[in-house]
């Protein structure tokens, strides 16, 4: 009886002629995640298999790899009825439980029993050999799962739920507009789950924003990097743009014009870094710049697709997900970002495009953007580094 880890695929199982490229990408991502660990990995269209001596470490790391539906610590035996029965009894004698059920999946149709028959046969064998048990097909304490294949059969008792989605990088690359708030890290996580490998863009505005605000964003990026296989964080100095807009643009249009400038910069950096889209944490109606009218006017300055993964989430749903991925406690640390510094009391919620374009004639749009791009600093974020603010959480 050989111990190994079996990986069930998520949506990859729906792919047909191009499934191999998705599986190769998943293999590549798993290999990256398990760097420094001794393991052997092989796969077919139905499952991926890992042999190692560091099972607990591998099981933990696989939970951060998108594209995996289930992670199973399994036992491989020969496809032989007696060997399967004996192996199950050996495994179950190490467990404490009162009720159980057996589920069989038979991909080898030449096997002597069909799935239902074999489940009943195994259930009866368990009842005969282990005292004090009963079958509960609806809510068992333990489910014994058996997968019968041509050459081998896999027995497993526990399955860890994976992230699902697609392998990172299988659907291209995107540029996440990452603030220090709650929404954008959640948006980034959801984009990563759809197979989009992310770079991140942060707008700093010293001295109006602090290095603490930047370090907070670095820590958020570090959490996302666990799912993304590391992240390049692009930092742009927005001070000149903000101060110019504050001086020259009427107050109610400050945020609209600022967001249009940020989108222009985001598009330039996206193309420069071979990203096919921008990703942000906008949610309809949450703030003045996120009404449908505002989104339309702000979006007008770019041609690149803008993905908004949380666009129809309410705040409670976003907060719940941020807690699940462990970004919430960092996001609520009290260090302000560039979008909250000069927020007017009454920002326009239904801006008009022609008015924006007239106001932008008051500033040197091209020059401001050029100088902002020249200020770019890139930090390579690696997930294994400790959070700066871990002692505050």
Secondary structure, DSSP 8 states (H G I E B T S, - for coil): -EEEEEEEESGGGG--TTHHHHHHHHHHHHHHHTTTS-EEEEE-SSEEEEEES-HHHHHHHHTT-TTEEEEEEEEEEES-HHHHHHHHHHHHTT---SEEEEEEEE--TTSSS-HHHHHHHHHHHHHHHSTT-EE-SSS-SEEEEEEE-SSEEEEEEEEEE---SB-TTTT-EEEEE--SSSHHHHHHHHHHHBT-EEEEEEEE-TTTS-HHHHHHHHHHHHHHHHHHT-EEEEEEE-HHHHHHHHHHS-GGGHHHHHHHHHHHHHHHHHHHTT-SEEE----TTSSGGGSHHHHHHHHTT--SEEE-TTTT--HHHHHHHHHHTT-HHHHTSS---GGGSS--TT--SS--HHHHHHHHTTS-HHHHHHHHHHT-EEEEE-TTS--TTGGG-
